[in-house]
Amino acid sequence: MLAQVARTFRTLILPTRAYSNVAAANSAKLQELALEEKCILVDDQDQYTGSVSKRDCHRVDAQGNIRLHRAFSVFLFNSAGDMLLQRRSIHKITFPNCFTNACCSHPLWDIEGEREELNAFGIRRAAQRRLNYELGIPMTQARPENFHYLTRIHYADRGDGTWGEHEIDYILFLQKDVDLKPNDSEVSEVRYISRKELDAAIGSLDAPLTPWFRLILQHRLRLWWDNLHQLEKYENHKEIDRF
């Protein structure tokens, strides 16, 4: 049965282009350049405390600390209720070659509109930008008002000991049929999985999950997925979950 399910999953994989040495070098260079973008630093109540480069807020210091910053995770579902998984490129600085939800990134201090905090509108704009960059989803297909902002989680993971994560992570759901054209400097494959096949699909993956996706899967995802039609019941914009 599992082999049969696994065959089904493979038919849903959308492979990106094969890498040449030049393409691999260009991808690595793009990842290095992205480390100079400025993320938004916050305290444990998600209050702004400053801005610093992506490099400096993902580096694990000598004491094992990582600077807390604002982030978001998008969970994308099609009209049938299937969820998109992506596999991160081997060139990603943090958690390369791991499976995760559709898009995980940061609002940037460099982009004024992404600093807006009212109703998480800056976060929504950042999500629109990154879905376009990572997955090639046209901006018209994922507008800020299309995202359902559910809640925030606070988590940390030291990763490989050099690069890690420490984030206030805004959880955004989007249910829409979209066009995909993955950017192979960011994503190595994508696949849709159904709710009933979730456990078998995760069990069949040949690479680890990112820490934030693993935590959300463990604590909340099944409940939220089962209630796509009534997500308003599960909104919590006042408290921050600590995992």
C-alpha positions in Angstrom: 0.0 0.0 0.0 2.8 2.4 0.9 4.6 1.7 -2.4 1.3 2.5 -4.2 0.9 5.8 -2.3 4.6 6.7 -3.0 4.0 6.2 -6.7 1.1 8.6 -6.5 3.2 11.2 -4.8 6.0 10.9 -7.4 3.5 11.7 -10.2 2.8 15.0 -8.4 6.4 16.1 -8.2 7.2 19.0 -10.4 11.0 18.8 -11.0 13.0 21.9 -11.6 15.7 22.1 -14.3 18.8 20.0 -14.1 21.7 22.0 -12.7 24.8 22.8 -14.6 28.0 23.9 -12.8 27.3 27.5 -13.9 23.7 27.4 -12.7 24.9 26.0 -9.3 27.5 28.7 -8.9 24.9 31.4 -9.8 22.4 29.9 -7.2 25.1 30.0 -4.5 25.9 33.6 -5.4 22.2 34.6 -5.1 22.0 32.9 -1.7 25.1 34.8 -0.6 23.7 38.1 -1.8 20.4 37.5 0.0 22.3 37.4 3.3 22.8 41.1 3.1 19.0 41.8 3.1 17.9 43.3 6.4 15.5 41.4 8.6 13.3 42.9 11.3 14.5 42.2 14.9 11.8 41.9 17.6 11.5 41.0 21.3 9.6 38.0 22.5 6.3 40.0 22.3 7.0 40.8 18.6 7.8 44.4 19.3 10.3 46.0 16.9 13.8 46.4 18.3 15.9 47.1 15.2 17.1 45.6 11.9 20.1 43.6 11.0 21.3 41.6 8.0 19.9 38.1 7.3 23.5 36.9 7.8 23.7 38.3 11.3 20.3 37.2 12.4 20.8 33.5 11.3 24.3 33.0 12.6 24.6 31.0 15.8 26.9 32.9 18.2 29.5 31.4 20.5 26.9 31.0 23.3 24.5 29.2 21.0 22.2 32.2 20.7 20.4 33.5 17.5 18.8 36.9 17.2 15.0 36.9 17.3 13.4 38.2 14.1 10.1 38.3 12.3 9.2 35.7 9.7 6.2 34.0 8.0 5.2 30.5 6.8 2.7 30.1 4.0 0.6 27.0 3.7 -0.8 26.7 0.2 -3.8 24.5 -0.7 -5.5 24.0 -4.0 -9.3 24.1 -4.5 -9.4 20.3 -3.8 -7.8 20.9 -0.4 -4.4 19.4 -1.2 -1.4 21.0 0.4 1.8 22.0 -1.4 5.2 20.8 -0.1 8.4 22.2 -1.4 12.0 20.8 -1.1 14.5 23.5 -0.4 17.4 23.9 -2.7 20.8 22.4 -1.7 22.1 25.9 -1.9 19.9 27.3 0.9 22.0 28.6 3.8 19.7 27.3 6.4 18.2 23.8 6.3 19.1 23.0 2.7 17.5 20.0 1.0 14.7 19.8 3.6 11.0 19.5 2.9 8.8 22.2 4.2 5.5 24.1 3.6 5.0 26.2 0.5 7.0 29.2 1.4 9.0 30.3 4.5 10.8 33.7 4.6 10.9 37.1 6.1 9.5 40.6 5.7 12.4 42.9 5.0 13.2 46.2 6.7 14.6 47.4 3.3 11.1 47.3 1.8 8.9 50.0 3.5 5.6 48.3 2.8 6.7 45.2 4.6 7.2 47.0 7.8 3.5 47.7 8.1 2.1 45.9 11.2 -1.7 46.6 11.0 -3.5 43.3 10.3 -0.1 41.8 9.4 -0.3 43.6 6.0 3.5 44.0 5.7 3.8 40.2 6.3 1.2 39.6 3.6 3.1 41.7 1.1 6.3 39.8 1.9 4.5 36.5 1.4 3.2 37.7 -2.0 6.7 38.7 -3.0 8.3 35.5 -2.0 5.7 33.2 -3.5 6.4 34.9 -6.8 10.2 34.6 -6.3 10.4 31.1 -5.0 7.5 29.4 -6.8 6.8 31.7 -9.7 3.2 32.3 -8.6 2.0 35.4 -10.4 1.5 38.4 -8.1 -2.1 38.6 -9.3 -2.8 35.1 -8.0 -1.7 35.7 -4.5 -2.7 39.2 -3.4 -2.1 40.3 0.2 -5.9 40.2 1.0 -6.0 36.6 -0.2 -3.9 35.3 2.7 -5.6 34.1 5.9 -3.5 35.2 8.9 -4.0 32.7 11.7 -1.5 33.2 14.5 2.2 33.5 15.4 4.6 31.0 16.8 7.9 31.5 18.6 10.5 28.8 18.1 14.3 28.4 17.8 16.5 25.8 16.3 20.4 25.9 16.1 20.5 24.1 12.8 24.0 22.9 11.9 25.5 25.0 14.8 26.6 27.7 12.4 23.3 28.7 10.8 20.0 28.5 12.6 16.6 30.0 13.2 15.0 32.0 16.0 11.7 33.5 14.8 8.3 35.0 15.5 6.7 33.1 12.7 3.4 34.4 11.2 1.2 31.6 9.9 -0.6 32.4 6.7 -3.0 30.1 4.9 -3.9 30.5 1.2 -6.4 28.2 -0.6 -6.3 28.9 -4.3 -5.4 27.2 -7.6 -2.2 28.9 -8.8 0.3 28.6 -11.6 3.7 27.3 -10.5 7.2 27.9 -12.0 9.7 27.0 -9.3 12.9 29.0 -9.0 15.6 26.3 -8.9 18.0 28.5 -6.9 15.4 28.2 -4.1 13.4 25.1 -4.6 14.4 21.7 -6.0 10.9 20.1 -6.2 7.3 20.7 -5.2 4.4 18.3 -4.7 0.8 18.4 -3.6 -0.4 15.9 -0.9 -3.9 15.2 0.3 -5.1 15.4 3.9 -5.9 11.7 4.1 -2.5 10.7 2.8 -0.5 13.2 5.0 1.1 10.6 7.4 2.0 8.2 4.5 3.4 11.1 2.5 5.6 12.5 5.3 6.7 9.0 6.1 7.8 8.4 2.5 10.0 11.5 2.2 13.7 10.9 1.6 14.9 14.1 3.3 14.2 15.7 6.7 11.6 18.3 7.5 12.5 21.9 8.4 12.1 22.5 12.2 9.3 25.0 11.9 7.3 22.7 9.6 7.9 19.8 11.9 6.6 21.7 14.9 3.6 23.1 13.1 2.8 19.6 11.8 3.1 18.2 15.3 1.0 20.8 17.1 -1.5 22.5 14.8 -1.5 21.5 11.1 -4.0 18.7 11.2 -6.5 20.7 13.1 -6.2 23.7 10.8 -6.3 21.6 7.7 -9.4 19.9 8.8 -11.1 23.3 9.2 -10.0 25.1 6.0 -13.7 26.1 5.6 -13.8 27.8 9.1 -10.3 29.1 9.8 -11.8 32.1 11.6 -12.5 29.9 14.6 -8.8 29.3 15.0 -7.4 32.8 14.6 -5.3 34.1 17.5 -3.8 37.5 16.9 -3.3 38.4 20.5 -1.1 35.6 21.9 2.0 34.0 20.5 2.4 30.2 20.7 5.7 29.1 22.1 7.1 25.8 20.8 
